[in-house]
Amino acid sequence: MKALSRIVGLAAVAVVAGCEPIDGIDLGGGGTGGGAFSRGFVFVRGDSSSTRNVFAVDDSGDPNSPLQLTTQGGAFSPTVSRNGRQVAFVHRVGSVNELQVVPTTGQGQPSTVFSSTSTSACSGCTNFRYPTFSPDGRTIVFTLDRSNASTQLARVNADGTGFQLLPNSGGYFFGPTSFTADGLGLIAAGSRYSKDQLEVLLYVNVLNGLANVVAEVQGADGTAQVVVSRVAVSPDGSKVAFDARTSSGSRIFVGTIDGQQQVYDIKQVTGKLGVDDTYPSWRGNTELGFLSNEGGTDNIYRVSASSVRGSGNLVLVVPKAAEPSYGG
């Protein structure tokens, strides 16, 4: 996805080939000066690392005037809690990585939950990425690299207490994760071989770190190769969405989760030649929001989770956004 440069007028992006007009939204809400957020998207805007900040748009707000949540730059991978009250994200300045949280009111300062400089807790930890909230919003799990290992999952309470590295007895390389509905486990993208080739989905026990393969991504629905940037379990725990590279671009896929947390019947939802679709999030249990460069720029769209290979109508929700997450 290309870097974001400027906010354009709503009319300039609403007319996109193959897409419906922007979501029906009350244009009286939102804005950088404050406003209510209860349910909607958080995302990043900024044309360089130093200017990347977190923004939010409530479902009833103005997508052209988002609420700015951070100002210090260096923001990556925001994720909003299920209740919509706080955002966790990675803050990077030079070689320092911090997991931070910020309220969605737009009236609070980010606070650091955990830092790569905390050598006593995690010596050699770096490259924080893919934070995800537990369903109750009390715990955050994220992925990191260690100097003496491949990749590892870490958990920490949202108030900064209780940091713990999850054991990795299986020797997997971990990517993005999402909590199961009961909060006891994670569905994670992983690999037996490389952190850049996430070819399987794993179920990971949050308490002891034990992991087992629940689905093969490679070859799913005949097109999927490896997971790109997001795994997302639906609120009711019955489905999992993820983005995967294919021979013709990144696509969104959805699989069904059974009672043993196995994933089956994986289907490709989006698909248009020359378009990359990434960062899926659930809007309820039947609809997905995701990032796409449909129309030549990065915007957030929504589509039915039951669409098949791009057959569903895309609805533009938020223009000029990156790394979106939906919650509330």
Residue frames relative to the residue before (quaternion, step in Angstrom):
aa qw qx qy qz dx dy dz
M 1.0000 0.0000 0.0000 0.0000 0.00 0.00 0.00
K 0.4122 -0.7385 0.4697 0.2530 3.56 -0.79 0.93
A 0.6438 -0.5384 0.3789 0.3899 3.54 -1.20 0.47
L 0.4261 -0.6945 0.5229 0.2503 3.52 -1.16 0.68
S 0.1878 -0.8369 0.5090 0.0722 3.56 -0.85 0.89
R 0.8247 -0.0999 0.0978 0.5481 3.61 0.78 -0.82
I 0.4680 -0.6505 0.5166 0.3016 3.54 -1.25 0.43
V 0.1824 -0.8025 0.5615 0.0859 3.52 -0.72 1.06
G 0.6480 -0.5191 0.3894 0.3986 3.53 -1.28 0.28
L 0.6251 -0.5764 0.3822 0.3618 3.50 -1.11 0.71
A 0.6582 0.5299 -0.3241 0.4254 3.56 0.90 -0.84
A 0.6374 0.5657 -0.3288 0.4070 3.56 1.07 -0.70
V 0.7672 0.3378 -0.1960 0.5088 3.58 1.13 -0.54
A 0.5369 0.6537 -0.4091 0.3422 3.59 1.18 -0.27
V 0.7033 0.4172 -0.2679 0.5094 3.59 1.08 -0.59
V 0.1819 0.7723 -0.5749 0.1997 3.55 -0.07 1.34
A 0.5318 -0.6512 0.4302 0.3287 3.53 -0.83 0.97
G 0.8343 0.1975 -0.1598 0.4893 3.55 -0.94 0.95
C 0.6813 0.4552 -0.2852 0.4973 3.64 1.23 0.07
E 0.4659 -0.6364 0.5342 0.3042 3.51 -1.27 0.51
P 0.6453 -0.4946 0.3841 0.4375 3.62 -1.23 0.22
I 0.7072 -0.4674 0.3198 0.4233 3.53 -1.30 0.26
D 0.6893 -0.5070 0.3492 0.3819 3.51 -1.25 0.71
G 0.5292 -0.6140 0.4731 0.3450 3.56 -1.09 0.65
I 0.1124 0.8199 -0.5373 0.1625 3.58 -0.27 1.27
D 0.4406 -0.6555 0.5476 0.2763 3.55 -1.06 0.80
L 0.2817 -0.8126 0.4897 0.1431 3.59 -0.39 1.20
G 0.5346 0.6532 -0.4037 0.3530 3.58 1.20 0.19
G 0.6821 0.5049 -0.2920 0.4410 3.62 1.20 -0.31
G 0.6627 0.5385 -0.3641 0.3719 3.53 -1.34 -0.28
G 0.3697 0.7383 -0.5249 0.2068 3.54 -1.25 -0.47
T 0.5513 -0.6427 0.4253 0.3195 3.54 -1.13 0.65
G 0.6379 0.5601 -0.3359 0.4081 3.60 1.16 -0.36
G 0.7370 -0.3348 0.2278 0.5411 3.60 1.20 -0.04
G 0.2699 0.7563 -0.5685 0.1784 3.55 -1.26 -0.12
A 0.5831 -0.6091 0.4208 0.3345 3.52 -1.26 0.44
F 0.0361 -0.7516 0.6570 0.0468 3.53 -1.19 0.67
S 0.0249 0.8002 -0.5980 0.0364 3.54 -0.74 1.06
R 0.7909 -0.0557 0.0641 0.6061 3.57 1.10 -0.71
G 0.4623 0.6723 -0.4873 0.3112 3.57 -0.82 0.96
F 0.6621 -0.5049 0.3888 0.3945 3.53 -1.28 -0.46
V 0.1291 -0.6983 0.6915 0.1324 3.49 -1.30 0.60
F 0.0421 0.8046 -0.5849 0.0936 3.57 -1.05 0.71
V 0.4625 -0.6544 0.5256 0.2856 3.55 -1.37 0.07
R 0.0007 -0.7421 0.6689 0.0423 3.51 -1.24 0.65
G 0.4345 0.6673 -0.5228 0.3044 3.55 -1.12 0.72
D 0.3656 -0.7727 0.4851 0.1845 3.57 -0.93 0.89
S 0.7650 0.1665 -0.1568 0.6020 3.60 1.26 0.17
S 0.6976 -0.4679 0.3196 0.4385 3.56 -1.23 0.29
S 0.6954 0.5006 -0.2843 0.4300 3.58 0.91 -0.89
T 0.7432 0.3786 -0.2220 0.5050 3.61 1.17 -0.42
R 0.4484 0.6823 -0.4630 0.3450 3.60 1.24 0.14
N 0.0696 0.7977 -0.5924 0.0888 3.57 -0.61 1.19
V 0.5079 -0.6490 0.4880 0.2877 3.52 -1.32 0.44
F 0.0681 -0.7816 0.6201 -0.0053 3.55 -0.99 0.97
A 0.1609 -0.7770 0.6008 0.0972 3.56 -1.27 0.37
V 0.0604 -0.7626 0.6426 0.0432 3.55 -1.18 0.68
D 0.3323 -0.7332 0.5627 0.1880 3.55 -0.68 1.12
D 0.6365 -0.5412 0.3858 0.3914 3.57 -1.16 0.54
S 0.7364 0.3750 -0.2288 0.5146 3.60 1.13 -0.57
G 0.5680 0.6256 -0.3687 0.3875 3.58 1.28 0.14
D 0.6068 -0.5548 0.4381 0.3634 3.53 -1.38 -0.02
P 0.3482 -0.7727 0.4883 0.2082 3.65 -0.43 1.12
N 0.6455 0.5042 -0.3248 0.4730 3.59 1.23 -0.31
S 0.7529 0.2697 -0.1731 0.5749 3.59 1.27 -0.14
P 0.0078 -0.8554 0.5177 -0.0107 3.59 0.55 1.15
L 0.5184 -0.6061 0.5106 0.3212 3.51 -1.33 0.40
Q 0.2654 -0.7748 0.5542 0.1484 3.60 -0.64 1.10
L 0.2298 -0.8195 0.5186 0.0813 3.56 -0.68 1.17
T 0.7886 0.1514 -0.0982 0.5879 3.62 1.16 -0.51
T 0.2071 -0.7900 0.5670 0.1076 3.56 -1.23 0.47
Q 0.6007 0.6264 -0.3513 0.3511 3.61 1.20 -0.30
G 0.4589 -0.6823 0.4504 0.3478 3.61 1.26 -0.19
G 0.7123 0.4907 -0.3174 0.3886 3.54 -1.33 -0.16
A 0.4593 0.7062 -0.4310 0.3234 3.61 1.19 0.43
F 0.0236 0.7859 -0.6151 0.0586 3.54 -1.00 0.94
S 0.8813 0.1405 -0.0805 0.4440 3.53 -1.34 0.51
P 0.1175 0.8078 -0.5714 0.0847 3.66 0.63 0.95
T 0.0226 -0.7714 0.6356 0.0201 3.55 -1.16 0.64
V 0.2809 -0.7794 0.5417 0.1423 3.58 -0.83 0.99
S 0.5218 -0.6497 0.4579 0.3098 3.57 -1.05 0.80
R 0.6709 -0.5201 0.3504 0.3957 3.55 -1.24 0.50
N 0.7196 0.4283 -0.2613 0.4801 3.61 1.02 -0.72
G 0.5055 -0.7014 0.3887 0.3183 3.59 1.29 0.05
R 0.5345 0.6823 -0.3820 0.3208 3.60 1.23 0.09
Q 0.8246 0.0868 -0.0368 0.5579 3.60 1.06 -0.52
V 0.2855 -0.7331 0.5996 0.1471 3.48 -1.32 0.55
A 0.1645 -0.7392 0.6424 0.1181 3.56 -1.04 0.81
F 0.0858 0.7913 -0.6000 0.0798 3.57 -1.01 0.79
V 0.4690 -0.6399 0.5263 0.3059 3.53 -1.33 0.28
H 0.1371 -0.7704 0.6192 0.0646 3.57 -0.92 0.97
R 0.0594 -0.8145 0.5768 -0.0185 3.57 -0.70 1.13
V 0.0763 0.7449 -0.6595 0.0652 3.52 -0.98 1.01
G 0.8090 -0.0650 -0.0058 0.5841 3.57 -0.38 1.22
S 0.7955 -0.2530 0.2097 0.5091 3.57 -0.80 -1.01
V 0.5700 0.6016 -0.3774 0.4133 3.60 1.29 -0.08
N 0.1071 -0.7700 0.6280 0.0341 3.54 -0.94 1.02
E 0.0157 -0.7936 0.6082 -0.0053 3.57 -0.93 0.90
L 0.2888 -0.6791 0.6411 0.2105 3.51 -1.20 0.69
Q 0.0085 -0.8200 0.5706 -0.0445 3.58 -0.61 1.15
V 0.1891 -0.7418 0.6266 0.1460 3.54 -1.32 0.35
V 0.0375 -0.7763 0.6292 0.0052 3.55 -1.19 0.63
P 0.4772 -0.6681 0.4777 0.3126 3.62 -0.98 0.73
T 0.4903 -0.6799 0.4667 0.2821 3.57 -1.14 0.61
T 0.4600 0.6842 -0.4517 0.3409 3.60 1.23 0.17
G 0.3953 -0.7164 0.4820 0.3134 3.58 1.18 -0.52
Q 0.6771 0.4893 -0.2768 0.4749 3.58 1.28 0.11
G 0.6685 0.4497 -0.3147 0.5019 3.59 1.20 0.41
Q 0.4667 -0.6677 0.5056 0.2840 3.55 -1.24 0.46
P 0.5563 -0.5896 0.4501 0.3745 3.62 -1.10 0.57
S 0.1453 -0.7624 0.6233 0.0956 3.55 -1.14 0.66
T 0.4397 -0.7078 0.4941 0.2481 3.55 -1.02 0.81
V 0.2807 -0.7631 0.5674 0.1301 3.54 -0.83 1.09
F 0.7798 -0.1222 0.1074 0.6046 3.57 0.98 -0.86
S 0.1587 -0.8001 0.5761 0.0530 3.57 -1.07 0.80
S 0.5503 -0.6088 0.4638 0.3337 3.54 -1.18 0.60
T 0.5993 0.5562 -0.3632 0.4466 3.58 1.25 -0.22
S 0.5314 0.6108 -0.4143 0.4160 3.60 1.29 -0.05
T 0.0786 -0.8677 0.4898 0.0311 3.56 0.60 1.19
S 0.6154 0.5570 -0.3637 0.4228 3.59 1.07 -0.56
A 0.7137 0.4308 -0.2521 0.4915 3.58 1.11 -0.63
C 0.8147 0.0052 0.0539 0.5774 3.58 1.03 -0.73
S 0.1124 -0.8280 0.5482 0.0357 3.56 0.30 1.24
G 0.8356 0.1856 -0.1547 0.4933 3.56 -0.90 0.97
C 0.4530 0.6890 -0.4553 0.3357 3.60 1.22 0.27
T 0.1261 0.7858 -0.5919 0.1275 3.57 -0.90 0.93
N 0.7918 0.3442 -0.2347 0.4466 3.55 -1.40 -0.04
F 0.0501 0.8055 -0.5831 0.0936 3.60 0.67 1.11
R 0.1509 0.7854 -0.5883 0.1192 3.58 -1.04 0.76
Y 0.8485 0.2634 -0.1713 0.4257 3.54 -1.42 0.23
P 0.1374 0.7899 -0.5892 0.1001 3.68 0.63 0.91
T 0.0047 0.7837 -0.6211 0.0069 3.56 -1.17 0.64
F 0.3962 -0.7247 0.5205 0.2167 3.58 -1.00 0.89
S 0.4805 -0.5932 0.5532 0.3334 3.52 -1.27 0.49
P 0.6755 -0.5121 0.3210 0.4225 3.63 -1.13 0.44
D 0.7194 0.4252 -0.2636 0.4818 3.62 1.05 -0.67
G 0.5072 -0.6973 0.3872 0.3265 3.60 1.30 0.07
R 0.5515 0.6527 -0.3793 0.3548 3.60 1.25 0.01
T 0.7809 0.2781 -0.1228 0.5456 3.59 1.14 -0.59
I 0.1485 -0.7566 0.6306 0.0881 3.55 -1.15 0.71
V 0.1204 -0.7514 0.6447 0.0725 3.55 -1.01 0.88
F 0.0478 0.7935 -0.6052 0.0424 3.58 -0.98 0.80
T 0.4533 -0.6713 0.5251 0.2610 3.54 -1.34 0.34
L 0.0317 0.7928 -0.6083 0.0236 3.57 -1.08 0.71
D 0.4014 -0.6623 0.5693 0.2760 3.51 -1.37 0.20
R 0.1494 -0.7618 0.6204 0.1118 3.53 -1.21 0.56
S 0.5865 -0.6188 0.3991 0.3375 3.54 -1.09 0.74
N 0.7672 0.3457 -0.1872 0.5068 3.57 1.12 -0.58
A 0.7355 0.3219 -0.2114 0.5574 3.59 1.22 0.31
S 0.6329 -0.5172 0.3969 0.4176 3.56 -1.29 -0.04
T 0.7074 -0.3062 0.2455 0.5878 3.58 0.06 -1.25
Q 0.1131 -0.7967 0.5925 0.0383 3.53 -1.18 0.55
L 0.3794 -0.6826 0.5716 0.2517 3.53 -1.27 0.50
A 0.1020 -0.7776 0.6185 0.0483 3.54 -1.10 0.79
R 0.1500 -0.7624 0.6210 0.1027 3.54 -1.19 0.60
V 0.0379 0.7759 -0.6277 0.0504 3.53 -1.15 0.72
N 0.5065 -0.6210 0.4927 0.3391 3.56 -1.10 0.60
A 0.5975 -0.6073 0.3892 0.3503 3.57 -1.07 0.71
D 0.6616 0.4792 -0.3157 0.4828 3.60 1.22 -0.33
G 0.6297 -0.5821 0.3132 0.4081 3.59 1.29 0.20
T 0.5986 0.5620 -0.3671 0.4370 3.60 1.24 -0.07
G 0.8142 0.3698 -0.2018 0.3995 3.53 -1.36 0.15
F 0.2083 0.7928 -0.5498 0.1608 3.61 1.01 0.65
Q 0.0811 0.7897 -0.6013 0.0908 3.55 -1.02 0.90
L 0.3090 -0.6969 0.6137 0.2055 3.54 -1.05 0.82
L 0.3577 -0.7252 0.5407 0.2318 3.59 -0.79 0.97
P 0.5103 -0.6409 0.4682 0.3310 3.61 -0.89 0.84
N 0.1698 -0.7754 0.6030 0.0797 3.56 -1.11 0.72
S 0.0159 -0.8590 0.5112 -0.0232 3.53 0.68 1.17
G 0.6656 0.5131 -0.3059 0.4475 3.57 1.17 -0.52
G 0.4109 -0.7402 0.4507 0.2831 3.57 1.26 -0.19
Y 0.3449 0.7599 -0.4880 0.2558 3.58 1.13 0.55
F 0.3582 -0.6317 0.6282 0.2794 3.51 -1.39 0.32
F 0.1887 -0.8186 0.5368 0.0787 3.59 -0.65 1.10
G 0.1836 -0.7554 0.6213 0.0983 3.51 -1.24 0.68
P 0.8124 -0.1838 0.1464 0.5337 3.62 -0.95 -0.79
T 0.1564 -0.7867 0.5949 0.0523 3.55 -1.19 0.71
S 0.0707 -0.7625 0.6381 0.0799 3.54 -1.35 0.22
F 0.4857 -0.6726 0.4745 0.2940 3.58 -0.93 0.87
T 0.4558 -0.6179 0.5596 0.3119 3.52 -1.22 0.56
A 0.6976 -0.5145 0.2968 0.4007 3.57 -1.20 0.46
D 0.6964 0.4697 -0.2818 0.4637 3.61 1.07 -0.65
G 0.4700 -0.7112 0.4129 0.3206 3.60 1.30 -0.10
L 0.5703 0.6271 -0.3659 0.3843 3.59 1.27 0.04
G 0.8031 0.1785 -0.0789 0.5629 3.56 1.21 -0.40
L 0.3308 -0.7063 0.5906 0.2072 3.51 -1.42 0.05
I 0.2229 -0.6684 0.6769 0.2130 3.49 -1.30 0.48
A 0.0170 -0.8306 0.5528 -0.0656 3.56 -0.52 1.22
A 0.4091 -0.6293 0.5900 0.2977 3.52 -1.22 0.57
G 0.0749 0.8190 -0.5628 0.0832 3.57 -0.90 0.85
S 0.2060 -0.7633 0.6004 0.1204 3.49 -1.37 0.09
R 0.4192 -0.6733 0.5532 0.2547 3.51 -1.24 0.57
Y 0.7765 0.4089 -0.1455 0.4569 3.56 1.23 -0.54
S 0.8269 -0.0487 0.1232 0.5466 3.61 0.81 -0.99
K 0.4966 -0.6587 0.4702 0.3136 3.60 -1.04 0.69
D 0.6716 0.4827 -0.2953 0.4782 3.59 1.24 -0.24
Q 0.7248 0.3476 -0.2207 0.5524 3.59 1.28 -0.01
L 0.0113 0.8464 -0.5291 0.0591 3.56 0.47 1.27
E 0.0065 -0.8829 0.4664 -0.0550 3.54 0.25 1.34
V 0.7510 0.3127 -0.2047 0.5444 3.63 1.27 -0.03
L 0.3221 -0.6599 0.6230 0.2693 3.52 -1.41 0.17
L 0.1706 -0.7937 0.5817 0.0513 3.55 -0.98 0.96
Y 0.2600 -0.6772 0.6468 0.2353 3.53 -1.28 0.44
V 0.0855 -0.8077 0.5834 0.0005 3.57 -0.72 1.11
N 0.3694 -0.7081 0.5622 0.2148 3.56 -0.85 1.03
V 0.4212 -0.7438 0.4589 0.2424 3.59 -0.60 1.13
L 0.6772 0.5203 -0.2994 0.4255 3.60 1.05 -0.67
N 0.8357 0.1822 -0.0750 0.5127 3.60 0.86 -0.92
G 0.5068 -0.6993 0.3921 0.3170 3.59 1.29 0.03
L 0.4222 0.7087 -0.4765 0.3038 3.59 1.23 -0.02
A 0.0874 -0.8178 0.5687 -0.0110 3.56 -0.84 1.04
N 0.0301 0.7803 -0.6247 -0.0010 3.53 -1.15 0.65
V 0.5482 -0.6301 0.4458 0.3220 3.56 -1.10 0.72
V 0.1202 -0.8040 0.5807 0.0429 3.57 -0.88 1.01
A 0.7982 0.0016 -0.0290 0.6017 3.61 1.24 -0.14
E 0.3435 -0.6853 0.5996 0.2298 3.52 -1.24 0.58
V 0.3399 -0.7473 0.5366 0.1952 3.57 -0.70 1.07
Q 0.6458 0.5333 -0.3285 0.4365 3.57 0.88 -0.91
G 0.8233 0.1934 -0.1794 0.5026 3.53 -0.76 1.11
A 0.4163 0.7067 -0.4804 0.3107 3.62 1.22 -0.02
D 0.8368 0.0001 -0.0773 0.5421 3.56 -0.82 1.10
G 0.6495 -0.5829 0.2951 0.3891 3.56 1.17 0.60
T 0.7654 0.3861 -0.1888 0.4791 3.60 1.23 -0.20
A 0.6249 0.5843 -0.3529 0.3789 3.62 1.01 -0.74
Q 0.2003 -0.7758 0.5895 0.1020 3.53 -1.12 0.76
V 0.7717 -0.2062 0.1723 0.5764 3.61 0.49 -1.16
V 0.5606 -0.5958 0.4567 0.3494 3.58 -1.20 0.59
V 0.3580 -0.7602 0.5131 0.1754 3.56 -1.03 0.88
S 0.8634 -0.1332 0.1579 0.4603 3.62 0.35 -1.18
R 0.8260 0.1577 -0.0594 0.5379 3.66 1.04 -0.35
V 0.0564 -0.7117 0.6984 0.0505 3.50 -1.27 0.77
A 0.0186 0.8210 -0.5677 0.0574 3.62 -0.80 0.95
V 0.2400 -0.7565 0.5968 0.1180 3.57 -0.71 1.15
S 0.4928 -0.6637 0.4721 0.3064 3.59 -0.93 0.86
P 0.6618 -0.5394 0.3334 0.3999 3.63 -1.10 0.57
D 0.7185 0.4226 -0.2636 0.4854 3.61 1.02 -0.69
G 0.5122 -0.7001 0.3822 0.3186 3.58 1.29 0.05
S 0.5493 0.6579 -0.3797 0.3481 3.59 1.23 0.06
K 0.7852 0.2395 -0.1119 0.5600 3.59 1.20 -0.46
V 0.1246 -0.7499 0.6369 0.1282 3.53 -1.30 0.31
A 0.1634 -0.7671 0.6145 0.0852 3.57 -0.99 0.90
F 0.0751 0.7781 -0.6227 0.0353 3.56 -1.15 0.59
D 0.3764 -0.6775 0.5694 0.2739 3.53 -1.29 0.33
A 0.0277 -0.8044 0.5931 -0.0195 3.55 -1.01 0.83
R 0.4821 -0.6445 0.5131 0.2984 3.50 -1.14 0.71
T 0.0702 -0.7540 0.6515 0.0449 3.53 -1.15 0.77
S 0.6939 -0.4682 0.3338 0.4335 3.57 -1.26 0.02
S 0.7611 0.3372 -0.1856 0.5221 3.61 1.22 -0.35
G 0.7785 -0.2706 0.1512 0.5457 3.61 1.17 0.49
S 0.6079 -0.5444 0.4231 0.3938 3.56 -1.30 0.15
R 0.0897 -0.8007 0.5923 0.0009 3.56 -1.00 0.89
I 0.4240 -0.6603 0.5508 0.2844 3.57 -1.31 0.34
F 0.0994 -0.7860 0.6100 0.0149 3.55 -0.98 0.99
V 0.1339 -0.7719 0.6161 0.0821 3.58 -1.21 0.56
G 0.0562 -0.7885 0.6121 0.0192 3.56 -0.98 0.92
T 0.4565 -0.6659 0.5225 0.2741 3.55 -1.29 0.41
I 0.2579 -0.7568 0.5855 0.1336 3.59 -1.02 0.88
D 0.2455 -0.7829 0.5518 0.1494 3.61 -0.74 1.00
G 0.7568 -0.4200 0.2658 0.4244 3.57 -1.31 -0.01
Q 0.6926 0.4242 -0.2655 0.5195 3.58 1.25 -0.34
Q 0.5267 -0.6689 0.3665 0.3752 3.56 1.34 0.38
Q 0.4024 0.6681 -0.5110 0.3613 3.58 1.17 0.54
V 0.2791 -0.7562 0.5721 0.1516 3.58 -1.09 0.73
Y 0.0637 0.8046 -0.5827 0.0948 3.57 -0.78 1.05
D 0.7952 0.3186 -0.2246 0.4644 3.55 -1.38 0.04
I 0.1604 0.8093 -0.5413 0.1621 3.59 0.85 1.01
K 0.0515 -0.8141 0.5777 -0.0297 3.57 -0.77 1.11
Q 0.4300 -0.6705 0.5391 0.2737 3.55 -1.13 0.69
V 0.2709 -0.7951 0.5293 0.1198 3.57 -0.75 1.11
T 0.7990 0.2059 -0.1009 0.5558 3.60 0.79 -0.99
G 0.2035 0.8009 -0.5519 0.1122 3.55 -1.21 0.29
K 0.2548 0.7229 -0.6115 0.1962 3.52 -0.63 1.19
L 0.5398 -0.6593 0.4150 0.3188 3.56 -0.77 1.03
G 0.8305 0.2177 -0.1776 0.4810 3.54 -0.91 0.99
V 0.6469 0.4911 -0.3122 0.4928 3.59 1.29 0.07
D 0.2177 -0.7575 0.6015 0.1302 3.57 -1.09 0.77
D 0.0872 -0.7807 0.6188 0.0087 3.56 -0.81 1.12
T 0.0762 0.8157 -0.5613 0.1170 3.59 -0.68 1.11
Y 0.8168 0.3276 -0.2068 0.4275 3.56 -1.42 -0.07
P 0.0879 0.8160 -0.5663 0.0758 3.63 0.53 1.06
S 0.0159 -0.7482 0.6630 0.0205 3.55 -1.24 0.66
W 0.4446 -0.6853 0.5079 0.2734 3.56 -1.16 0.59
R 0.1421 -0.7220 0.6711 0.0898 3.55 -1.09 0.89
G 0.7600 -0.0788 0.0112 0.6450 3.55 0.36 1.28
N 0.6699 -0.5243 0.3634 0.3798 3.57 -1.22 -0.44
T 0.7471 0.4006 -0.2140 0.4854 3.59 1.24 -0.11
E 0.7513 0.3385 -0.1890 0.5342 3.59 1.25 -0.15
L 0.2329 -0.7767 0.5751 0.1088 3.55 -1.12 0.77
G 0.1797 -0.7012 0.6718 0.1574 3.50 -1.27 0.61
F 0.0723 0.8085 -0.5785 0.0805 3.59 -1.00 0.71
L 0.4921 -0.6338 0.5139 0.3033 3.52 -1.35 0.29
S 0.0729 0.7923 -0.6025 0.0634 3.57 -0.99 0.83
N 0.3213 -0.7206 0.5738 0.2197 3.55 -1.17 0.59
E 0.1806 0.7718 -0.5598 0.2415 3.54 1.14 0.74
G 0.7960 0.2411 -0.1966 0.5192 3.59 -0.75 1.00
G 0.6280 -0.6088 0.3141 0.3692 3.58 1.27 0.21
T 0.7597 0.2420 -0.1879 0.5736 3.60 1.24 0.07
D 0.5600 -0.6219 0.4352 0.3320 3.58 -1.24 0.40
N 0.1195 0.7776 -0.6026 0.1338 3.56 -0.62 1.20
I 0.4316 -0.6580 0.5426 0.2939 3.56 -1.31 0.32
Y 0.0771 -0.7862 0.6132 0.0025 3.54 -0.91 1.03
R 0.2138 -0.7339 0.6129 0.2003 3.53 -1.34 0.11
V 0.0057 0.7834 -0.6201 0.0428 3.54 -1.22 0.63
S 0.5861 -0.5657 0.4414 0.3763 3.57 -1.19 0.48
A 0.4788 -0.6847 0.4749 0.2765 3.58 -0.95 0.89
S 0.6581 0.4976 -0.3100 0.4724 3.58 1.24 -0.25
S 0.3891 0.7110 -0.4913 0.3189 3.60 1.24 0.15
V 0.2518 -0.7720 0.5706 0.1226 3.55 -1.15 0.62
R 0.8655 -0.1523 0.0752 0.4713 3.55 -0.72 1.18
G 0.7735 -0.3874 0.1902 0.4641 3.55 0.83 1.01
S 0.4430 0.7128 -0.4517 0.3027 3.59 1.22 0.24
G 0.6346 0.5507 -0.3372 0.4246 3.60 1.16 -0.45
N 0.5203 -0.6292 0.4804 0.3203 3.55 -1.20 0.56
L 0.3106 -0.7353 0.5744 0.1815 3.56 -0.86 1.00
V 0.1396 -0.7718 0.6163 0.0703 3.56 -1.01 0.88
L 0.3734 -0.7296 0.5323 0.2122 3.57 -0.69 1.09
V 0.1561 -0.8138 0.5578 0.0471 3.57 -0.77 1.09
V 0.7998 -0.0203 0.0596 0.5970 3.60 0.80 -1.01
P 0.2868 -0.7607 0.5533 0.1816 3.62 -0.77 0.97
K 0.8587 0.1732 -0.1141 0.4687 3.52 -1.34 0.43
A 0.4367 0.6722 -0.4721 0.3668 3.55 0.40 1.25
A 0.1281 -0.7716 0.6157 0.0957 3.55 -1.27 0.35
E 0.8652 0.1255 -0.0902 0.4770 3.55 -1.28 0.56
P 0.1398 0.8443 -0.5104 0.0849 3.63 0.81 0.90
S 0.0546 -0.7514 0.6558 0.0496 3.52 -1.34 0.48
Y 0.2336 -0.7858 0.5622 0.1087 3.57 -0.96 0.90
G 0.1993 0.7829 -0.5758 0.1257 3.56 -1.04 0.77
G 0.5100 0.6379 -0.4878 0.3084 3.50 -1.36 0.10
